[in-house]
């Protein structure tokens, strides 16, 4: 979605694990003010500074949290790898990333943050037979937060990508009237992946004949999955799509128009998505500047939240806060 300018912004937001700023753009578009952001990935921070703002801090949240300013809302998609079916499913036992939720808890408790909005993979709900998600809600409840949660799919909010993510919205007790928070309603999907494809795509994105055989393969031994291409609603973009997995997992499209622009007998009519197309499939604005390699851009968009989904949540949240926040 495109950027929305507001003459006056309300409520201060800090963004943890900010990546390239999907949360931040969505909240800014809804009228919030993002005053501080953090990520430990130097390439993500480089992209954020070029496209979102200079207020992002590079570093580990465990060492940077003492510098967090006062704020009303904390947002963040805390690392999903420990809970993802594409990872090792170690959950809180993952020493490097699994405990970062508790850093969020510490920050909330210290600052008495009024609202927290968290995002993670859908599998977080089912991880360890539901015990991990239950603990997260219990921990938030123990420090005074009433939480609402729901799985939202990007395809239900105007973006042709099947991307299911769990969202948790928590409100600090005593700060708001006792009204329920309602997640945004679904909207009709009016565009397809094909509507978002680039024109005049460089030949480097097209598959060679040898690679096409692998990409369209059905797998080996006990792992057989039917390949699919030219999907009207794209498969979930992932952080590892730069490695070009089989067509059962990653997105590939037939592009006769761009293929006709160059001569190369070894190139087929099938290609992977470009980084710019991944940008569109995550709802980032058209004035976006790519300041990193294609490899990093694929990783960044695969790790990002879909801006349109965040904007829908943030819009409902703004309305809720304006109507229900108690005066100090």
One Martini backbone bead per residue (centre of mass of N, CA, C, O) as a GRO file, in nm:
protein
  328
    1UNK     BB    1   0.102   0.033   0.012
    2UNK     BB    2   0.064   0.354   0.044
    3UNK     BB    3   0.141   0.642   0.176
    4UNK     BB    4   0.025   0.818   0.473
    5UNK     BB    5  -0.050   1.142   0.561
    6UNK     BB    6  -0.016   1.320   0.876
    7UNK     BB    7  -0.041   1.604   1.055
    8UNK     BB    8  -0.128   1.428   1.312
    9UNK     BB    9   0.002   1.226   1.568
   10UNK     BB   10  -0.067   0.931   1.761
   11UNK     BB   11   0.090   0.769   1.956
   12UNK     BB   12   0.355   0.588   2.075
   13UNK     BB   13   0.600   0.382   1.901
   14UNK     BB   14   0.757   0.065   1.926
   15UNK     BB   15   1.001  -0.142   1.735
   16UNK     BB   16   1.054  -0.479   1.727
   17UNK     BB   17   1.198  -0.653   1.503
   18UNK     BB   18   1.159  -0.457   1.239
   19UNK     BB   19   1.332  -0.471   1.002
   20UNK     BB   20   1.177  -0.302   0.721
   21UNK     BB   21   0.880  -0.186   0.840
   22UNK     BB   22   0.584  -0.302   0.831
   23UNK     BB   23   0.465  -0.207   1.094
   24UNK     BB   24   0.540   0.097   1.072
   25UNK     BB   25   0.383   0.173   0.818
   26UNK     BB   26   0.104   0.081   0.913
   27UNK     BB   27   0.097   0.274   1.164
   28UNK     BB   28   0.152   0.541   1.022
   29UNK     BB   29  -0.099   0.523   0.829
   30UNK     BB   30  -0.295   0.525   1.101
   31UNK     BB   31  -0.146   0.771   1.294
   32UNK     BB   32   0.110   0.689   1.414
   33UNK     BB   33   0.420   0.709   1.618
   34UNK     BB   34   0.743   0.622   1.539
   35UNK     BB   35   1.028   0.652   1.775
   36UNK     BB   36   1.134   0.339   1.779
   37UNK     BB   37   1.387   0.103   1.662
   38UNK     BB   38   1.482  -0.257   1.611
   39UNK     BB   39   1.781  -0.438   1.490
   40UNK     BB   40   2.042  -0.691   1.410
   41UNK     BB   41   2.026  -0.637   1.101
   42UNK     BB   42   2.215  -0.452   0.888
   43UNK     BB   43   2.042  -0.473   0.625
   44UNK     BB   44   1.770  -0.395   0.740
   45UNK     BB   45   1.861  -0.118   0.848
   46UNK     BB   46   1.939  -0.003   0.575
   47UNK     BB   47   1.656  -0.019   0.453
   48UNK     BB   48   1.504   0.143   0.666
   49UNK     BB   49   1.662   0.413   0.636
   50UNK     BB   50   1.583   0.445   0.323
   51UNK     BB   51   1.238   0.407   0.381
   52UNK     BB   52   1.152   0.511   0.688
   53UNK     BB   53   1.409   0.571   0.906
   54UNK     BB   54   1.655   0.687   1.158
   55UNK     BB   55   1.526   0.544   1.438
   56UNK     BB   56   1.705   0.303   1.409
   57UNK     BB   57   1.862   0.032   1.592
   58UNK     BB   58   2.158  -0.134   1.606
   59UNK     BB   59   2.093  -0.445   1.776
   60UNK     BB   60   2.053  -0.603   2.067
   61UNK     BB   61   1.784  -0.599   2.275
   62UNK     BB   62   1.945  -0.689   2.536
   63UNK     BB   63   2.124  -0.408   2.512
   64UNK     BB   64   1.900  -0.176   2.410
   65UNK     BB   65   1.653  -0.155   2.621
   66UNK     BB   66   1.764   0.091   2.800
   67UNK     BB   67   1.694   0.305   2.542
   68UNK     BB   68   1.400   0.312   2.570
   69UNK     BB   69   1.138   0.497   2.524
   70UNK     BB   70   0.861   0.633   2.571
   71UNK     BB   71   0.533   0.466   2.542
   72UNK     BB   72   0.225   0.308   2.424
   73UNK     BB   73   0.347   0.106   2.200
   74UNK     BB   74   0.416  -0.238   2.121
   75UNK     BB   75   0.589  -0.384   1.843
   76UNK     BB   76   0.620  -0.734   1.708
   77UNK     BB   77   0.811  -0.988   1.531
   78UNK     BB   78   0.909  -1.237   1.674
   79UNK     BB   79   1.096  -1.491   1.636
   80UNK     BB   80   0.988  -1.784   1.437
   81UNK     BB   81   1.182  -2.030   1.405
   82UNK     BB   82   1.117  -2.194   1.679
   83UNK     BB   83   0.792  -2.235   1.551
   84UNK     BB   84   0.852  -2.340   1.277
   85UNK     BB   85   0.820  -2.588   1.031
   86UNK     BB   86   1.109  -2.485   0.904
   87UNK     BB   87   1.226  -2.560   1.165
   88UNK     BB   88   1.312  -2.712   1.491
   89UNK     BB   89   1.099  -2.657   1.722
   90UNK     BB   90   1.229  -2.539   2.012
   91UNK     BB   91   1.148  -2.273   2.106
   92UNK     BB   92   1.244  -2.182   2.424
   93UNK     BB   93   1.511  -2.367   2.375
   94UNK     BB   94   1.616  -2.148   2.205
   95UNK     BB   95   1.886  -1.968   2.298
   96UNK     BB   96   1.888  -1.731   2.083
   97UNK     BB   97   1.542  -1.687   2.027
   98UNK     BB   98   1.322  -1.817   2.226
   99UNK     BB   99   1.360  -1.576   2.469
  100UNK     BB  100   1.257  -1.292   2.347
  101UNK     BB  101   0.980  -1.264   2.475
  102UNK     BB  102   1.097  -1.186   2.764
  103UNK     BB  103   1.194  -0.909   2.674
  104UNK     BB  104   0.919  -0.796   2.623
  105UNK     BB  105   0.810  -0.832   2.906
  106UNK     BB  106   1.014  -0.644   3.048
  107UNK     BB  107   0.937  -0.385   2.894
  108UNK     BB  108   0.640  -0.373   2.970
  109UNK     BB  109   0.682  -0.369   3.279
  110UNK     BB  110   0.859  -0.111   3.297
  111UNK     BB  111   0.661   0.090   3.104
  112UNK     BB  112   0.360   0.039   3.099
  113UNK     BB  113   0.238  -0.051   2.845
  114UNK     BB  114  -0.068  -0.023   2.695
  115UNK     BB  115   0.026  -0.171   2.416
  116UNK     BB  116   0.034  -0.493   2.242
  117UNK     BB  117   0.186  -0.615   1.925
  118UNK     BB  118   0.191  -0.944   1.790
  119UNK     BB  119   0.391  -1.169   1.575
  120UNK     BB  120   0.344  -1.493   1.404
  121UNK     BB  121   0.331  -1.796   1.336
  122UNK     BB  122   0.075  -2.016   1.325
  123UNK     BB  123   0.231  -2.252   1.485
  124UNK     BB  124   0.235  -2.128   1.769
  125UNK     BB  125  -0.042  -2.245   1.860
  126UNK     BB  126   0.071  -2.566   1.830
  127UNK     BB  127   0.310  -2.565   1.990
  128UNK     BB  128   0.344  -2.801   2.209
  129UNK     BB  129   0.031  -2.850   2.220
  130UNK     BB  130  -0.011  -2.526   2.307
  131UNK     BB  131   0.189  -2.439   2.542
  132UNK     BB  132   0.335  -2.189   2.433
  133UNK     BB  133   0.089  -2.003   2.393
  134UNK     BB  134  -0.020  -2.027   2.678
  135UNK     BB  135   0.228  -1.895   2.812
  136UNK     BB  136   0.218  -1.621   2.679
  137UNK     BB  137  -0.061  -1.544   2.794
  138UNK     BB  138   0.016  -1.584   3.092
  139UNK     BB  139   0.247  -1.375   3.103
  140UNK     BB  140   0.073  -1.131   3.022
  141UNK     BB  141  -0.134  -1.159   3.249
  142UNK     BB  142   0.077  -1.129   3.492
  143UNK     BB  143   0.126  -0.806   3.381
  144UNK     BB  144  -0.184  -0.697   3.284
  145UNK     BB  145  -0.298  -0.848   3.014
  146UNK     BB  146  -0.546  -0.823   2.774
  147UNK     BB  147  -0.611  -1.071   2.524
  148UNK     BB  148  -0.602  -1.091   2.167
  149UNK     BB  149  -0.663  -1.337   1.898
  150UNK     BB  150  -0.555  -1.399   1.544
  151UNK     BB  151  -0.579  -1.537   1.230
  152UNK     BB  152  -0.421  -1.394   0.942
  153UNK     BB  153  -0.472  -1.332   0.590
  154UNK     BB  154  -0.349  -1.159   0.329
  155UNK     BB  155  -0.584  -1.240   0.122
  156UNK     BB  156  -0.801  -1.076   0.320
  157UNK     BB  157  -0.623  -0.776   0.253
  158UNK     BB  158  -0.548  -0.739  -0.079
  159UNK     BB  159  -0.332  -0.984  -0.097
  160UNK     BB  160  -0.184  -1.231  -0.320
  161UNK     BB  161  -0.128  -1.412  -0.030
  162UNK     BB  162  -0.052  -1.698   0.150
  163UNK     BB  163  -0.060  -1.560   0.490
  164UNK     BB  164  -0.043  -1.699   0.802
  165UNK     BB  165  -0.100  -1.513   1.110
  166UNK     BB  166  -0.038  -1.442   1.439
  167UNK     BB  167  -0.227  -1.218   1.655
  168UNK     BB  168  -0.149  -1.000   1.933
  169UNK     BB  169  -0.364  -0.810   2.158
  170UNK     BB  170  -0.272  -0.593   2.430
  171UNK     BB  171  -0.417  -0.466   2.744
  172UNK     BB  172  -0.382  -0.257   2.999
  173UNK     BB  173  -0.504  -0.257   3.291
  174UNK     BB  174  -0.684   0.055   3.344
  175UNK     BB  175  -0.657   0.213   3.049
  176UNK     BB  176  -0.943   0.086   2.975
  177UNK     BB  177  -1.223   0.012   2.874
  178UNK     BB  178  -1.461  -0.263   2.878
  179UNK     BB  179  -1.378  -0.334   2.565
  180UNK     BB  180  -1.374  -0.500   2.281
  181UNK     BB  181  -1.158  -0.621   2.051
  182UNK     BB  182  -1.157  -0.587   1.691
  183UNK     BB  183  -1.089  -0.737   1.422
  184UNK     BB  184  -1.056  -0.716   1.102
  185UNK     BB  185  -1.221  -0.738   0.828
  186UNK     BB  186  -1.272  -0.878   0.550
  187UNK     BB  187  -1.168  -0.857   0.205
  188UNK     BB  188  -1.177  -0.826  -0.117
  189UNK     BB  189  -1.012  -0.982  -0.379
  190UNK     BB  190  -0.891  -0.789  -0.678
  191UNK     BB  191  -0.612  -0.941  -0.709
  192UNK     BB  192  -0.337  -1.085  -0.868
  193UNK     BB  193  -0.032  -1.184  -0.929
  194UNK     BB  194  -0.043  -1.102  -1.234
  195UNK     BB  195  -0.103  -0.793  -1.169
  196UNK     BB  196   0.207  -0.763  -1.026
  197UNK     BB  197   0.382  -0.798  -1.257
  198UNK     BB  198   0.650  -0.738  -1.426
  199UNK     BB  199   0.827  -0.570  -1.668
  200UNK     BB  200   1.104  -0.637  -1.826
  201UNK     BB  201   1.258  -0.897  -1.739
  202UNK     BB  202   1.534  -1.025  -1.654
  203UNK     BB  203   1.708  -1.318  -1.743
  204UNK     BB  204   1.815  -1.402  -1.451
  205UNK     BB  205   1.512  -1.506  -1.360
  206UNK     BB  206   1.540  -1.735  -1.547
  207UNK     BB  207   1.527  -2.058  -1.624
  208UNK     BB  208   1.693  -2.319  -1.680
  209UNK     BB  209   1.661  -2.628  -1.806
  210UNK     BB  210   1.797  -2.772  -1.569
  211UNK     BB  211   1.648  -2.624  -1.335
  212UNK     BB  212   1.356  -2.689  -1.412
  213UNK     BB  213   1.362  -2.991  -1.341
  214UNK     BB  214   1.394  -2.939  -1.037
  215UNK     BB  215   1.161  -2.740  -0.977
  216UNK     BB  216   0.942  -2.960  -1.112
  217UNK     BB  217   0.977  -3.149  -0.902
  218UNK     BB  218   0.843  -3.406  -0.661
  219UNK     BB  219   1.086  -3.526  -0.538
  220UNK     BB  220   1.190  -3.767  -0.281
  221UNK     BB  221   1.082  -4.047  -0.187
  222UNK     BB  222   0.891  -3.951   0.096
  223UNK     BB  223   0.889  -3.659  -0.072
  224UNK     BB  224   0.584  -3.578  -0.227
  225UNK     BB  225   0.519  -3.289  -0.442
  226UNK     BB  226   0.324  -3.091  -0.619
  227UNK     BB  227   0.376  -2.878  -0.864
  228UNK     BB  228   0.329  -2.513  -0.883
  229UNK     BB  229   0.211  -2.259  -1.108
  230UNK     BB  230   0.061  -1.967  -1.161
  231UNK     BB  231  -0.053  -1.828  -0.908
  232UNK     BB  232  -0.297  -1.615  -0.807
  233UNK     BB  233  -0.211  -1.712  -0.519
  234UNK     BB  234   0.047  -1.696  -0.341
  235UNK     BB  235   0.278  -1.821  -0.179
  236UNK     BB  236   0.462  -1.809   0.083
  237UNK     BB  237   0.692  -1.603   0.176
  238UNK     BB  238   1.042  -1.654   0.227
  239UNK     BB  239   1.368  -1.625   0.360
  240UNK     BB  240   1.467  -1.875   0.140
  241UNK     BB  241   1.392  -1.806  -0.170
  242UNK     BB  242   1.682  -1.756  -0.291
  243UNK     BB  243   1.730  -2.079  -0.322
  244UNK     BB  244   1.516  -2.220  -0.481
  245UNK     BB  245   1.270  -2.398  -0.460
  246UNK     BB  246   1.035  -2.579  -0.525
  247UNK     BB  247   0.709  -2.547  -0.671
  248UNK     BB  248   0.575  -2.639  -0.392
  249UNK     BB  249   0.689  -2.363  -0.239
  250UNK     BB  250   0.755  -2.172  -0.461
  251UNK     BB  251   0.746  -1.902  -0.695
  252UNK     BB  252   0.625  -1.939  -1.038
  253UNK     BB  253   0.639  -1.793  -1.376
  254UNK     BB  254   0.496  -1.721  -1.678
  255UNK     BB  255   0.700  -1.523  -1.934
  256UNK     BB  256   0.667  -1.430  -2.258
  257UNK     BB  257   0.731  -1.129  -2.288
  258UNK     BB  258   1.017  -1.118  -2.159
  259UNK     BB  259   1.138  -1.360  -2.320
  260UNK     BB  260   1.118  -1.204  -2.607
  261UNK     BB  261   1.368  -0.991  -2.539
  262UNK     BB  262   1.557  -1.253  -2.561
  263UNK     BB  263   1.852  -1.453  -2.639
  264UNK     BB  264   1.827  -1.800  -2.504
  265UNK     BB  265   1.827  -2.136  -2.528
  266UNK     BB  266   1.858  -2.202  -2.203
  267UNK     BB  267   1.596  -2.047  -2.163
  268UNK     BB  268   1.295  -2.023  -2.026
  269UNK     BB  269   0.952  -1.923  -1.944
  270UNK     BB  270   1.051  -1.955  -1.651
  271UNK     BB  271   1.018  -1.779  -1.332
  272UNK     BB  272   1.097  -1.591  -1.083
  273UNK     BB  273   1.066  -1.370  -0.860
  274UNK     BB  274   1.104  -1.053  -0.791
  275UNK     BB  275   1.173  -0.829  -0.553
  276UNK     BB  276   0.945  -0.633  -0.643
  277UNK     BB  277   0.717  -0.846  -0.626
  278UNK     BB  278   0.757  -0.898  -0.324
  279UNK     BB  279   0.685  -0.621  -0.236
  280UNK     BB  280   0.388  -0.631  -0.336
  281UNK     BB  281   0.326  -0.907  -0.166
  282UNK     BB  282   0.372  -0.702   0.110
  283UNK     BB  283   0.278  -0.385   0.067
  284UNK     BB  284   0.494  -0.206  -0.032
  285UNK     BB  285   0.586   0.076  -0.153
  286UNK     BB  286   0.668   0.224  -0.470
  287UNK     BB  287   0.920   0.405  -0.336
  288UNK     BB  288   1.110   0.182  -0.311
  289UNK     BB  289   1.449   0.106  -0.204
  290UNK     BB  290   1.713  -0.084  -0.322
  291UNK     BB  291   2.021  -0.140  -0.106
  292UNK     BB  292   2.045  -0.441  -0.173
  293UNK     BB  293   2.061  -0.742  -0.247
  294UNK     BB  294   1.867  -0.983  -0.367
  295UNK     BB  295   1.912  -1.181  -0.139
  296UNK     BB  296   1.828  -0.979   0.089
  297UNK     BB  297   1.551  -0.900  -0.023
  298UNK     BB  298   1.419  -1.175  -0.003
  299UNK     BB  299   1.460  -1.206   0.300
  300UNK     BB  300   1.307  -0.950   0.390
  301UNK     BB  301   1.027  -1.015   0.263
  302UNK     BB  302   1.001  -1.299   0.400
  303UNK     BB  303   1.012  -1.165   0.703
  304UNK     BB  304   0.778  -0.996   0.666
  305UNK     BB  305   0.510  -0.804   0.696
  306UNK     BB  306   0.197  -0.719   0.595
  307UNK     BB  307   0.096  -0.403   0.559
  308UNK     BB  308  -0.216  -0.431   0.520
  309UNK     BB  309  -0.265  -0.587   0.782
  310UNK     BB  310  -0.149  -0.380   0.980
  311UNK     BB  311  -0.333  -0.146   0.899
  312UNK     BB  312  -0.598  -0.281   0.983
  313UNK     BB  313  -0.526  -0.310   1.280
  314UNK     BB  314  -0.443  -0.011   1.338
  315UNK     BB  315  -0.717   0.116   1.272
  316UNK     BB  316  -0.874  -0.030   1.497
  317UNK     BB  317  -0.690   0.067   1.728
  318UNK     BB  318  -0.732   0.367   1.705
  319UNK     BB  319  -1.034   0.362   1.758
  320UNK     BB  320  -1.021   0.223   2.032
  321UNK     BB  321  -0.840   0.430   2.182
  322UNK     BB  322  -1.011   0.687   2.138
  323UNK     BB  323  -1.277   0.554   2.283
  324UNK     BB  324  -1.122   0.390   2.559
  325UNK     BB  325  -0.935   0.573   2.683
  326UNK     BB  326  -0.807   0.684   2.976
  327UNK     BB  327  -0.773   0.939   3.175
  328UNK     BB  328  -0.518   1.062   3.390
   0.00000   0.00000   0.00000
